[in-house]
Amino acid sequence: MGNGAGGPVIIRDFTAEATCVPVLTGDTKVVDKDGIDGVLVTTAGIGTFSEGLEHNNDVVARYRVKGSRWLVDSNVRAGDKIILTGSIGDHGIALMSVREGLAFDAPLVSDVQPLNGLIGTALKVGGLVACKDPTRGGLANTLNEWADKSGVGIEVNELDIPIRPVVQAACEMMGLNPFEIGNEGKAVIAVVPEMADKVLEAIRSTDEGKDAAIIGAATKDVDGVVLRTSIGSRRVMEPPIGDPIPRIC
């Protein structure tokens, strides 16, 4: 890795080593000093089709025709179950609480963590058709993108969506919608219904996915994304307008 000043710079990334993700390339960049605190790092990577993904697709093929061989937004079909790998809102609310100088009885900690181990475990079971991290725009944006690109409705149950009480309290205090808050260590996964329980069990066996839950399913009975609320009513889960939490990455 070059430092742009005539000499090599070697950076050891312990997270990359632990997750077997080599840092292949990088570069330094000159940026405006205002607003930058610390080191700005850029990375690039190349993905390949894995044996795990091949096995996953073979499992999907037992139940229906899968569109793309990749886990893309347009692969969701009516009946597919939606799995969320853990509680939402932790990352965005942790950042906002620091920026606003807010303190709570329970600690607010970012959920940032690698997910390749969790996803690899799920692929070994098989049945995944779509997978995405609910970062910018949170869960609401991810589900609306799936519904739009797959041409299918999605209904989720509010009581099944894991949210830590301290995050819920912080959102209420700041007037934020927890479904629109960005996450850095969670994934939303669509699975053929026949394999959903087995995939959920496998995800829960990992440290990263111990709080995972099936939160809903794709359906032809609704348009867009519909939330079944805690009191039994239904309301549309609109895609967010903008990002309620300023980005840092």
N, C-alpha and C positions, 0 to 999 in steps of 0.2 A: 504494500500500500504506500503510495507516494505521499509526501507531505507538501508538494508544490514548491519546496524550497531547496531541492537538490539532494535530498536524502530520504531513505526509506523509513517508514514508521510502522512498527509491528504492534498491533493491539490484540491482546488476548481477551476473548470474550468467553467467560465461563458459562454463560447461559447457552451460547451456541455450541460449546463443547458438550454440555450435558444433554442437549437435544439432538446432537449429531447433525447440526446444520452448519456447514463450513462457511465462513465469510470469504467469498471469492474475490470481491473487488470493492473498491471504495475510492473516494476522492475528497479533497478538501474544497471548501467553497468560501469565497469572500462575500460577506453579507453586511448589511447595515448593522452597526453595533446596537442601535436602539431596539429594545425588545428581545434581544438575544442574551440569555443568561447561561453560560456554560459552553458545552461542546455541541456543535451541530454535525451530525453524522449522516451521510447518504450511503445507501447500499443498493445492490442489484443482485438478483438471483434468477436461476433458471430451473423450472420444474420439469419432471419427467413422469411418464405414465408408469405407475408402480404395480407390483404384483398384487398388493392389497386392493387397489382400485379395480384391477381386472377381476379378482375374486368377487368383490362387491357387485360388479356389473353382472356376473354370472348368477348371483343370487337374485338380483332384481329381475333378470330374464325369466326366472321360474314363474313369476307372477304377472308380469306385463312387459310390454315393449318400452324400453327407456329411450328417450330422445337422444340426448348427447351422451357420449361416453364419459364426459366430465360432470362434476356435481354443480350444475349451473342453475341460474334462477328460473329458466323456462322449463325445467323438468318436472315441476310439481303437478300432480293429477288429483282429481277428486278421490277422497278416501285416504290419501297419504296423511300420516300422523306427523305432528310438529313437535320436535323435542328441543327444549332449551336446556343448555348444559349447566346452568347455575343461576344464581340471583343476578338481577339486572340493576344498573344504575350506580354500582359501587365506584367505578372509575370516575365518571363525570362529577358525581356529588362530592367525592373526596377532593378533587381539584377545586371545585367551587367553594367548598368550606374553607380551604386554605386561602383562596383569593379574597373571600369575604370576611375572613377572620372569625368564622363561626366555630363554636365548640359544642360538642355533644357528649352525653354521658358515656355512650358506647363509641369505640374508635371507628373512624371512617378511613378505610384503606383501599387504595386502588386494587382492582382485580387483575392487573396486568400479569400475564403468565403465558408460556408457550402452550400450544394446543395440539401439536403434531402427534404426541403420544396418545392423547385422548381420541383423536380422529383415527389414528392407526388402529387402535383397539376396536373402534366401531366398525371400521372397514373389514376387519377379520371376521366379524359376525355377518356383515353384508346386509344389503337392502336399502342403502342410502341413495337418494336421488338428487338431493340438493343440500348444500352446506354453505353457510355464510356467517361471518362475524358481524354482530350488530353494533358497529362502531358509530360512524356519523349518522345521526338520526335515530339511533337506538333500535329497539325491537319493532316499533311502529314502521320505521322506514324499511327495514328488512322484509317484513311481511307484506307490505304494500308493493314492493318491487317484485316479490314472488307472484302475488296475485295478478299484477299487471302483465308481467312477462309470460306467465303460464296460462293466462286467460281462465283463471279459476278463482272462486271465492275461498276465503279462509276464515274460520271461526275459532276463537280462542276463549278460554275460560279464565277470568280474572283471578279466581281463587287458586288456580293451578300455577300461576306465574310466580316464581320465587322472587320475593323482594325483602331485603333485610329491614326490620322495623326502623332502624336508625335512618336508613335511606328514605323510607316512606315518610318519616317525620320531617326530614330535611327538605324533601320535595314539597311537602305541604307548607312548610315555613317560607320557602322561597317562591312558591307559586309555580313550580315546575311539574311537568308530566313525566313520571318515571319511565314510561314507555318510549319517550323520545330522548332519553339520556344515553350518551355513548358508553360503550363497554370495550375493554381491551383484552379480556381474558375469558370470554364466553363465545359460544357458537350456537346458531340455530340450525337444526338439521331436519330435513323432511325424509321420511322413511316409508316404504311400502307398509301398509297396515299389518300384514302377516308377520313382519319382522320387528315391529316397533318395540314390543316388550323385551325381546332378547337384546336389541340394541341398547335400550335404556338400561337394562341390567349391566351390560358390559361397561357403559359409560360411568355408571355409578360405582363401579369397582375401581375407578381411577381416582387419584387425589383431586384432580382438576374438575371432575364431574360428579362428585359425591352428592351434590344437591340438585342434580338434573331431574327434569320432570317432563312428561307429555302434557303440553299446554293446549292442544287443540288439533284441528284437522282441516284439510282442504275439502271443499264441498261445492256442489253445484247449486245449493239452496240459497246462497247469498252472493251479492256482488261486493267486490273489494274485500276489506277486512272488517270483521264484526267482532266486538268484544262482548261476551256474556258477563255482565257485572256481578259483583258480590251479592246484590239483592235480587238477581234473577232476570233483570231487564237486559236489553240489548242496545248497544250504541255502536256507531261507526268509529273505527280506529283510523282516523285520518292520517295521511302522511304528514310529517312535520314540515312546517314552513321555516327554513333556516335551521340553525343549530343553536339550542338554548345555552350550550356550554362552549365558550370560545375554544378553538382547537389549539393544541400545543404540539401536534404531530401530524 
